[in-house]
Amino acid sequence: MTHRLPRTLRLDPSDTVIFAHPAAPGEWAVPGGFAFWDEDPAALTGQRRQEFRAGFLGLGSFGFATLVEVAEASAEERAAAVAALAAHIRARYGAPDEAAARAAAEEEVGFAESLCDHPPGTVLAMARSVEAGAVRERFRTLRRRQGPDRDYPGLPVFGLVEVEGEGDEAPERPDLTQMGKE
């Protein structure tokens, strides 16, 4: 049986600048919001703030990636992803026992899997914010545009296909050069 899971994707070197610990391309990934449970999102700055706002958690390096793509995973690969995440939750976040860590990992991987009801190769991006005291995650689905783009012929430009719950928010435009200095 095959599953669809998010896998980290790096289209350019920006993740190596905006994240303190970037994920390697090709790692299985989860949204990873639990990585910020013990932190006040309003107090986050610099790279940690960017990890909170837009980072998927890679399950190999436990670093962050801005983009993931939907990919086919075997039952064994899914089980290995759950096991790796369970071990990380136990070691890093102090789960009381293996069963609790595994249950948390299974829930997180299951949620990640639920985001992948798109064809393999579909690119996903996330925006995480705090609204009315609650953390909210929004996911965008991107697909490659078909045919050459007028402004950038020959480049693999992505187009936004679907946005859920975007509202009237203005997009954030971080200064990557300044973040690299922080």
Secondary structure, DSSP 8 states (H G I E B T S, - for coil): -EEEEEEEE-SSTHHHHH-SSB--TT-BEE--GGGGTTS-GGG--HHHHHHHHH-EEETTT--EESEEEEEEEEHHHHHHHHHHHHHHHHHHH--SSHHHHHHHHHHHHHHHHHT--S-TT-EEEEEEEEETTEEEEEEEEEEE-SS--SSSTTS--EEEEEESS-TT-------HHHHHH-
